Amino acid sequence: MTLELFLLITVVITALAFDFTNGFHDTGNAVATGIASGALKPKTAVTLCATLNLVGAFMSTQVAATVAKDLVVTHLVTLEIMFGGLVGGIIWNLVTWLLGIPSSSSHALIGGVVGAMLAAAGRAGVRWPGLVSKVLIPTVIAVLAATLVATVGTWLVYRLTRDVSPGRTRREFRRGQVFSAALMSLAHGTNDAQKTMGVIFLALITYGAAQTTDIMPPLWVIVSCALAMAAGTYFGGWRVIRTLGKGLVEIESPQGMAAESSSAAIILLSSHFGYSLSTTQVVTGSVLGSGLGKPGATVRWEVARRMATAWLITLPLAGTIGAGTYWLIHSIGGYRGTIAGLILLVGVSALIWLQSRKVPVDHTNVTADWGAHMTDGLEVIAPQPLTPSSPDEVDAEGVGA
């Protein structure tokens, strides 16, 4: 096996590993509000999300083309750069997952690749207009739009249902949330799975197994990326689900449906035009809007501040990790350099996983009352059965069965 082929196989496997982390890191985007409001039971929610993420990945390849051709200068890309960028994306995903911060997997990947490219080829290797027009500007616009739409939608929902009994409102909107969560899962698949397809597509172009004139990745790339993301989604990113569902706003069913519907509409529209949005940031904007739009609701601004800080540092820190990994494998060189990069990735990932086991978050405690931080009090939380508090809620609980 030649070194180039070994690197290609390593990049493809690492890309699918990133897709897996993207799946469990971003599960909360689709189902956190449904779980928090009681519309869906946790295990049911992640199963629904995984299935529709898989379907959504086959619906569009516009974002894949953006990642492959519009962010870096294609002829300067090497497999070492792609590998370094993927390591940067994976490690940042795992760090933010450990902390329960719903940061952007999309920006982690893009930051890792851009950082590795800067380390290898300098500023000339990055397509700055594409990065700004296809990633940064659409993200800002989409977050603001999601917040505004969810705020107005939530206000209208509560305004129109003010004469309806609270029990009936919860029951009907919990049923509606099943469909809005399904739409959000489908939208997530159309956008996020495409990013890893774009990375593998770029690796194939670099190796010579695909052409820059090709308009879409090979079928096996689409299938493998869809399956990897669906598998990661099924395992459930409970730590991020907890923050989105309980940490930012105490969500009720009308808020959850408004947030999911506005997020899905914006993400599907961006996927159609090939914009590589952060679905996490769009959903967070919608959840924030659902808190602003509900009369008397409380938004935990300290949690929002931590999220915003993570968003601002994602691109540079993932880029720094990507650049460092590229420097490591390039300076050692050959098979040993690639193996050293793999050891770095596996070692850091194992340490993060072991740290997460100290205070596990799973389907049994994901909806526990929120303290000052994501894991506060979870050491003593025992699983509690769902018990309706009034006759009006009996049917609503059955929705998530």
C-alpha positions as CSV (number, residue, x, y, z in Angstrom):
1,M,0.0,0.0,0.0
2,T,1.4,3.4,-1.0
3,L,1.6,6.2,1.5
4,E,-1.0,8.2,-0.5
5,L,-3.5,5.4,-0.4
6,F,-2.9,4.9,3.3
7,L,-3.5,8.6,3.8
8,L,-6.7,8.5,1.7
9,I,-8.1,5.6,3.7
10,T,-7.1,7.4,7.0
11,V,-8.9,10.6,5.9
12,V,-12.1,8.7,4.8
13,I,-12.3,6.8,8.1
14,T,-11.5,10.0,10.1
15,A,-14.1,11.9,8.2
16,L,-16.7,9.3,9.0
17,A,-15.6,9.5,12.7
18,F,-16.2,13.3,12.5
19,D,-19.7,12.6,11.0
20,F,-20.4,10.3,13.9
21,T,-19.5,13.0,16.4
22,N,-21.5,15.5,14.4
23,G,-24.5,13.2,14.8
24,F,-24.4,12.9,18.5
25,H,-23.2,16.5,19.1
26,D,-26.1,17.9,17.1
27,T,-28.9,15.5,18.1
28,G,-30.2,18.2,20.5
29,N,-30.8,20.5,17.5
30,A,-33.8,18.4,16.5
31,V,-35.1,16.8,19.7
32,A,-34.1,18.8,22.7
33,T,-37.2,20.9,22.9
34,G,-39.4,17.9,22.3
35,I,-37.8,16.0,25.1
36,A,-37.9,19.0,27.5
37,S,-41.6,19.6,26.9
38,G,-42.5,15.9,27.2
39,A,-43.7,15.6,23.7
40,L,-41.3,12.8,23.0
41,K,-39.6,10.3,25.3
42,P,-35.8,10.5,25.0
43,K,-35.2,7.2,23.3
44,T,-38.0,7.6,20.9
45,A,-36.8,11.1,20.1
46,V,-33.2,10.0,19.2
47,T,-34.5,7.1,17.1
48,L,-36.8,9.4,15.1
49,C,-34.0,11.9,14.7
50,A,-31.5,9.3,13.5
51,T,-34.0,7.9,10.9
52,L,-34.8,11.3,9.4
53,N,-31.2,12.5,9.5
54,L,-30.5,9.5,7.3
55,V,-33.2,10.3,4.8
56,G,-32.3,14.0,4.8
57,A,-28.7,13.3,3.8
58,F,-29.9,12.1,0.4
59,M,-32.0,15.1,-0.4
60,S,-29.3,17.6,-1.4
61,T,-25.6,17.8,-2.2
62,Q,-25.3,21.6,-2.6
63,V,-23.6,22.1,0.8
64,A,-21.1,19.3,-0.1
65,A,-20.1,21.2,-3.2
66,T,-19.6,24.4,-1.1
67,V,-17.3,22.6,1.4
68,A,-15.3,20.9,-1.4
69,K,-14.8,23.8,-3.8
70,D,-15.6,27.2,-2.3
71,L,-13.6,27.4,1.0
72,V,-10.0,26.4,0.1
73,V,-7.9,26.4,-3.1
74,T,-8.5,22.9,-4.3
75,H,-5.1,22.3,-6.1
76,L,-3.2,23.2,-2.9
77,V,-5.0,20.7,-0.8
78,T,-3.1,17.6,0.4
79,L,-4.4,14.6,2.3
80,E,-2.3,15.7,5.3
81,I,-4.2,19.0,5.3
82,M,-7.5,17.2,5.2
83,F,-6.5,14.8,8.0
84,G,-5.3,17.7,10.2
85,G,-8.5,19.6,9.7
86,L,-10.6,16.6,10.6
87,V,-8.7,16.0,13.8
88,G,-9.2,19.7,14.7
89,G,-13.0,19.3,14.1
90,I,-13.4,16.1,16.1
91,I,-11.4,17.3,19.1
92,W,-13.3,20.5,19.3
93,N,-16.6,18.7,18.9
94,L,-15.7,16.4,21.8
95,V,-14.5,19.2,24.1
96,T,-17.7,21.2,23.6
97,W,-19.8,18.0,24.0
98,L,-18.1,17.3,27.3
99,L,-19.0,20.8,28.5
100,G,-22.5,20.5,27.2
101,I,-22.1,23.5,24.9
102,P,-24.1,23.4,21.7
103,S,-21.3,24.9,19.5
104,S,-21.1,24.5,15.8
105,S,-19.8,21.2,14.4
106,S,-19.9,22.9,11.0
107,H,-17.5,25.7,12.1
108,A,-15.4,23.2,13.9
109,L,-14.8,21.3,10.7
110,I,-14.3,24.4,8.6
111,G,-12.0,25.9,11.1
112,G,-9.9,22.7,11.3
113,V,-9.5,22.5,7.5
114,V,-8.8,26.3,7.2
115,G,-6.3,26.1,10.0
116,A,-4.5,23.2,8.5
117,M,-4.4,24.9,5.1
118,L,-3.0,28.1,6.6
119,A,-0.2,26.0,8.3
120,A,0.6,24.4,5.0
121,A,0.1,27.1,2.3
122,G,-0.5,30.4,4.1
123,R,-3.3,32.8,3.4
124,A,-3.2,32.1,-0.3
125,G,-4.6,28.6,0.3
126,V,-8.0,29.9,1.6
127,R,-10.8,31.3,-0.5
128,W,-11.6,34.2,1.8
129,P,-14.6,35.5,-0.2
130,G,-16.2,32.1,-0.2
131,L,-15.6,31.7,3.6
132,V,-17.2,35.0,4.3
133,S,-20.1,34.8,1.8
134,K,-20.9,31.1,2.2
135,V,-20.3,30.6,5.9
136,L,-19.9,33.7,8.1
137,I,-22.5,36.1,6.7
138,P,-25.3,33.4,6.2
139,T,-24.7,32.3,9.8
140,V,-25.2,35.7,11.3
141,I,-28.3,36.3,9.2
142,A,-29.7,32.9,9.9
143,V,-29.3,33.2,13.7
144,L,-31.0,36.6,13.7
145,A,-33.7,35.4,11.5
146,A,-34.3,32.3,13.6
147,T,-34.5,34.4,16.8
148,L,-36.9,36.8,15.2
149,V,-39.2,34.2,13.6
150,A,-39.3,32.1,16.7
151,T,-40.1,35.2,18.9
152,V,-42.9,36.3,16.7
153,G,-44.2,32.7,16.2
154,T,-44.2,32.0,20.0
155,W,-45.9,35.3,20.7
156,L,-48.6,34.6,18.2
157,V,-49.2,31.0,19.5
158,Y,-49.8,32.2,23.0
159,R,-51.9,35.1,21.8
160,L,-54.1,32.9,19.7
161,T,-54.5,30.2,22.4
162,R,-55.0,32.5,25.3
163,D,-58.7,31.4,25.7
164,V,-57.9,27.7,25.4
165,S,-57.4,25.7,28.6
166,P,-53.7,25.1,29.4
167,G,-54.2,21.3,29.5
168,R,-55.6,21.2,26.0
169,T,-52.9,23.6,24.7
170,R,-50.2,21.3,26.0
171,R,-51.8,18.2,24.6
172,E,-52.3,19.5,21.1
173,F,-48.9,21.2,20.8
174,R,-47.1,18.1,22.1
175,R,-48.7,16.2,19.2
176,G,-47.7,19.0,16.8
177,Q,-44.1,18.8,18.2
178,V,-43.8,15.2,16.9
179,F,-44.1,16.5,13.4
180,S,-42.0,19.7,13.8
181,A,-39.2,17.6,15.4
182,A,-39.4,15.2,12.4
183,L,-39.1,18.2,10.0
184,M,-36.1,19.5,12.0
185,S,-34.4,16.1,11.9
186,L,-34.9,16.0,8.1
187,A,-33.5,19.5,7.7
188,H,-30.5,18.7,9.8
189,G,-29.7,15.7,7.6
190,T,-29.9,17.9,4.4
191,N,-27.3,20.3,5.8
192,D,-24.9,18.7,8.2
193,A,-24.2,15.3,6.5
194,Q,-23.2,17.3,3.4
195,K,-20.2,18.8,5.1
196,T,-18.4,15.5,5.6
197,M,-19.4,14.4,2.1
198,G,-17.6,17.6,0.9
199,V,-14.5,16.7,2.8
200,I,-14.3,13.1,1.5
201,F,-15.1,14.5,-2.0
202,L,-12.2,16.9,-1.7
203,A,-9.9,14.1,-0.5
204,L,-10.9,12.0,-3.6
205,I,-10.2,15.0,-5.9
206,T,-6.8,15.4,-4.2
207,Y,-6.0,11.7,-4.6
208,G,-7.1,11.8,-8.3
209,A,-10.1,9.5,-7.8
210,A,-12.6,12.3,-8.6
211,Q,-12.6,15.4,-10.8
212,T,-13.2,19.0,-9.9
213,T,-15.8,19.1,-12.7
214,D,-17.9,16.5,-10.9
215,I,-21.1,18.0,-9.6
216,M,-21.7,15.6,-6.7
217,P,-19.8,13.0,-4.6
218,P,-19.9,9.3,-5.5
219,L,-22.9,7.4,-4.2
220,W,-20.8,5.4,-1.7
221,V,-19.7,8.7,-0.1
222,I,-23.3,9.9,0.3
223,V,-24.4,6.5,1.8
224,S,-21.5,6.1,4.2
225,C,-21.8,9.7,5.5
226,A,-25.6,9.4,5.9
227,L,-25.1,6.1,7.9
228,A,-22.3,7.6,10.1
229,M,-24.4,10.6,11.0
230,A,-27.5,8.5,11.7
231,A,-25.5,6.2,14.0
232,G,-24.1,9.1,15.9
233,T,-27.5,10.6,16.2
234,Y,-29.0,7.4,17.6
235,F,-26.4,7.3,20.5
236,G,-27.8,10.7,21.6
237,G,-25.7,13.7,22.6
238,W,-27.4,13.8,26.0
239,R,-25.1,16.5,27.4
240,V,-25.9,19.0,24.6
241,I,-29.6,18.0,24.6
242,R,-29.7,18.9,28.3
243,T,-28.3,22.3,27.7
244,L,-30.6,23.2,24.8
245,G,-33.7,21.7,26.4
246,K,-33.3,22.8,30.0
247,G,-30.4,25.3,30.3
248,L,-31.4,28.2,28.1
249,V,-35.2,28.4,28.6
250,E,-37.7,26.2,30.4
251,I,-39.6,25.1,27.3
252,E,-43.3,24.3,27.0
253,S,-44.8,22.6,23.9
254,P,-46.0,25.8,22.1
255,Q,-42.5,27.2,22.4
256,G,-40.9,24.0,21.3
257,M,-43.1,23.7,18.2
258,A,-42.4,27.4,17.2
259,A,-38.6,26.9,17.7
260,E,-38.4,23.7,15.7
261,S,-40.6,24.9,12.8
262,S,-38.7,28.2,12.4
263,S,-35.3,26.4,12.5
264,A,-36.4,23.7,10.0
265,A,-37.6,26.3,7.5
266,I,-34.4,28.4,7.7
267,I,-32.1,25.3,7.4
268,L,-34.0,23.8,4.5
269,L,-33.8,27.1,2.7
270,S,-30.1,27.4,3.3
271,S,-29.4,23.9,2.1
272,H,-31.2,24.6,-1.1
273,F,-28.9,27.5,-1.8
274,G,-25.7,25.6,-0.7
275,Y,-25.0,27.7,2.4
276,S,-23.0,25.8,5.1
277,L,-24.9,27.0,8.1
278,S,-24.4,26.0,11.7
279,T,-27.7,24.2,12.5
280,T,-26.7,24.4,16.2
281,Q,-26.6,28.2,16.1
282,V,-29.9,28.4,14.2
283,V,-31.7,26.2,16.7
284,T,-30.2,28.1,19.6
285,G,-31.5,31.3,18.1
286,S,-34.9,29.8,17.8
287,V,-34.9,28.5,21.4
288,L,-33.8,31.9,22.6
289,G,-36.6,33.5,20.5
290,S,-39.2,31.1,22.0
291,G,-38.2,32.4,25.5
292,L,-38.4,36.0,24.4
293,G,-41.8,35.5,22.7
294,K,-43.5,33.8,25.7
295,P,-45.0,36.3,28.2
296,G,-43.3,35.9,31.5
297,A,-40.7,33.4,30.4
298,T,-37.1,33.6,31.8
299,V,-34.0,33.3,29.6
300,R,-30.8,32.2,31.3
301,W,-28.5,34.8,29.8
302,E,-25.4,33.5,31.5
303,V,-25.9,30.2,29.6
304,A,-26.5,32.1,26.4
305,R,-23.3,34.1,27.1
306,R,-21.2,30.9,27.4
307,M,-22.7,29.6,24.2
308,A,-21.9,32.8,22.3
309,T,-18.3,32.7,23.6
310,A,-17.9,29.2,22.3
311,W,-19.3,30.2,18.9
312,L,-16.7,33.0,18.7
313,I,-13.7,30.9,19.5
314,T,-14.7,27.8,17.5
315,L,-13.2,28.7,14.2
316,P,-9.8,29.9,15.6
317,L,-9.4,27.1,18.2
318,A,-10.4,24.3,15.9
319,G,-8.1,25.9,13.3
320,T,-5.3,25.9,15.9
321,I,-5.8,22.2,16.6
322,G,-5.9,21.5,12.8
323,A,-2.7,23.5,12.2
324,G,-0.9,21.8,15.1
325,T,-2.0,18.3,13.8
326,Y,-0.8,19.1,10.3
327,W,2.5,20.3,11.7
328,L,2.9,17.1,13.7
329,I,2.2,14.7,10.8
330,H,4.1,16.7,8.3
331,S,7.2,17.2,10.4
332,I,7.5,13.5,11.3
333,G,6.5,12.5,7.8
334,G,5.6,9.2,6.1
335,Y,3.6,6.5,7.7
336,R,4.9,7.4,11.1
337,G,3.5,10.9,10.9
338,T,0.0,9.7,10.0
339,I,0.1,7.2,12.8
340,A,1.3,9.9,15.2
341,G,-1.8,11.9,14.2
342,L,-4.0,9.0,14.8
343,I,-2.5,8.3,18.3
344,L,-3.1,12.0,19.1
345,L,-6.7,11.8,18.1
346,V,-7.5,8.5,19.8
347,G,-5.6,9.5,23.0
348,V,-7.4,12.9,23.4
349,S,-10.7,11.3,22.6
350,A,-10.3,8.7,25.2
351,L,-9.3,11.2,27.9
352,I,-12.4,13.3,27.1
353,W,-14.7,10.2,27.2
354,L,-13.2,9.1,30.6
355,Q,-13.8,12.6,32.0
356,S,-17.5,12.5,30.8
357,R,-18.0,9.3,32.8
358,K,-17.4,11.1,36.1
359,V,-20.9,12.6,35.9
360,P,-22.8,10.8,33.1
361,V,-25.7,12.4,31.4
362,D,-28.1,10.1,29.7
363,H,-31.8,9.5,29.0
364,T,-32.6,8.9,32.7
365,N,-31.5,12.4,33.9
366,V,-31.4,14.6,30.8
367,T,-34.6,16.5,31.9
368,A,-33.5,16.9,35.6
369,D,-33.9,20.4,37.0
370,W,-31.2,22.8,35.8
371,G,-28.6,24.1,38.4
372,A,-25.9,26.7,37.8
373,H,-24.1,24.3,35.4
374,M,-25.1,21.4,33.2
375,T,-24.1,18.6,35.6
376,D,-25.1,20.2,38.9
377,G,-27.0,17.7,41.1
378,L,-26.9,14.9,38.6
379,E,-24.8,12.7,40.8
380,V,-27.8,12.2,43.1
381,I,-30.5,12.2,40.5
382,A,-32.3,8.9,40.3
383,P,-34.5,7.9,37.3
384,Q,-38.1,9.1,37.8
385,P,-41.1,7.8,35.9
386,L,-43.2,10.3,34.0
387,T,-46.4,11.0,35.9
388,P,-49.0,13.4,34.5
389,S,-49.9,16.1,36.9
390,S,-53.5,16.5,35.7
391,P,-56.1,14.6,33.7
392,D,-55.6,17.0,30.8
393,E,-52.0,15.7,30.4
394,V,-52.8,12.0,30.3
395,D,-53.3,12.0,26.5
396,A,-50.2,14.2,26.0
397,E,-48.0,11.7,27.8
398,G,-49.2,9.1,25.5
399,V,-47.8,11.0,22.5
400,G,-44.3,10.2,23.6
401,A,-44.9,6.6,24.3
